[in-house]
Amino acid sequence: MSDGKCSVVLCELGIILLDENENVSGSFKFTNPIESYRLIKNGGKFTGLGQIVGKIGNYSDVRSNDQNLNFVLQQNGISSTMMSDDELRLLLLQKDSVLEKAEFVSNTTQAQRELRKFAIDLSSSKIKESSEQLDLHVIQAVSALDELDKIINTIGTRMREWYGLHFPELDNLIQSLYLYANIVREAGFRASITRELLERLGLDEKRRQIVLQAAERSRGGDITSENLAIVKQLAYQVILQTELRRIIADHIEGTMELIAPNTKELLTPLVGARMIAKAGSLERFARLSSSTVQLLGAEKALFRSLKTGSSTPKHGILFQHPLIHSAPRWQRGKIARSVASKASIAARIDLYRKGEKDLSLSDKLKLRINEIQQKYSQPPLERPNRNFRNRQFDRFSPGPRGRGEGGRGRGGRYSDDRGRGYGRGAKYRSNKKKKRRQG
Amino acid sequence: MNSTSKIWIYVDGQKCLATPNLDKGNAVYGERLIQDNHKEFRQWDVYRSKLAAAIQKGMQNFPFRVGSRVLYLGASTGTTVSHISDIIGNEGIVFAVEPAIRVARELLENVATRRYNIIPIIEDGRRPKSYYSIFGTVQTVYCDIAQPDQTDIAIENCKVYLEKGGVLLLVVKSRSIDVVKDPRVVIKEEAKKLESNGFSIQQIIDLEPFDKDHGLIYAVYSKHGASSTQEDRLE
């Protein structure tokens, strides 16, 4: 009995045992196809193969159509190998008739119907499962946060403008939109602004004095109570949205701690969440190379530089990282590169070690950044041998040039590394410039 | 061109593309429903569907007919899939492959659960053997995926599922393959790649102005998949 080949076939509706002549010598129909099929495909422990194991035991040469099915068989003490590619293909093409032979279905029309039902159920369960992933929720949260910022800014500016007709001096005295909105909402008419109110809102005595004095001598006109009621409503919206923003920011921080603690540590919660949002998911983010991480969000500048030979961007979303935007500009590129390299490792730890914190990463990053800050504490000097005309002066000197200099298609936050005079890009760039000047 | 003549109808004196609606009374993506001779048609938007754009731009042969078996890579939300489903009718079958969950959700909700000739497969086109619920060969492979290696993915899928003499419709999005290169050069290179893998190119259609930097390649598969690997080795 212990000779002869057989094939064990995992299909959508169950497991089928075929002998050498492709006859069905045993089968096992899943009671819950989706669950069982996914369990086996994901390399889980599938128990309940039942009597089919005994039947497979009669053969010496066992092959199967699935790596993970081999694994399940192994757990049941059966060693099996994969079918060849041609056999696999043949099997795929005859699937409906194999299902019929195993009596899982009574005819090919029913096979098609059952397979379609299976496909829809399995697809639905995949969608359901992936919609429960927390990183997708972080992506929505951080997008909501960015949109709220825009909304708060827009209606806040309108509120300031409108209330400014009544009390123009307040605009310069109160920087924070939230505070301004609170004053408008609680006091209304400028004459109703009281010392107690300002104290309650956290202003110090000196500023309280200034505001009250300004209210007394204001050059603003009177406002009707109908108009004031609307401005107050606007102010209330600013307050509500600002509070919602705070809730979302806290929520993002909490979720990031849960799903990506290392990324959060290195990139700050919001920047980390934006990165994940840009990449599409934590998994996709973890699969990016650190050079991509560095430039995530600067695609426009990157493709422009590929196309026209203008200078390459140094940072995308990463610019929002406090370490980078607070650094002197000649250090930013270097810091961005080291932050990106550590961030991509952090994301991989987050994904594959699930929530384990690794502090060595941020220590290493700190070390490297100290090194950069010491080594490049002075702005680099202009390279003497450059083809740029009109560029004899030190480009980092604070002067009347401002940031707009540098020609068309430049400027903006990603392009302030122009003038790195090495590499093919620079050569190409200078030729282009010449042509543009001649033309 | 008999097979395509059915999909041109006249609306308010204007000739436009439309397919007989398999899912009566329902529009998939907000397209117009047209009553014509007691039959309902769905207008086929050339700006939304690259297949429609290709027909508009003078596709010579049309591979889809009643009862066709189709493998569709990059089904997305199912705009084009729904029209192919209309054309092939309930005797035909479309295996719609789409790896992205977000768009597959709409494919399932609006198209696949409502039409009995569609089998939705959420898998990566790079692993054709991992598809579930697929069976038998297909007569046409339609591939519209924005990946740098889209042509290789299409070829892999054809090797497994496309029958001899079957048709591959490959939408080439040149911007996904190389942003810098001239689109015309890109599409020629992809066509060459197909030719060296046993396809003969019948027609290349530029989809301008409906889709910028896109082309559609109509190729016929002359080799049989299983033996092709051997022949490749001999070359």
Interface residues (C-beta under 8 A of the other chain):
Chain A: E12 Y37 D86 L88 R89 L90 L92 L93 Q94 K95 D96 A111 Q112 L115 R116 F118 A119 I120 L122 S123 S124 K126 I127 S130 S131 F303 L306 K307
Chain B: I93 I101 A104 R105 L108 A112 T113 Y116 I118 I119 P120 I121 I122 K129 Y132 S133 I134 F135 G136 T137 V160 Y161 V179 V180 G225 A226
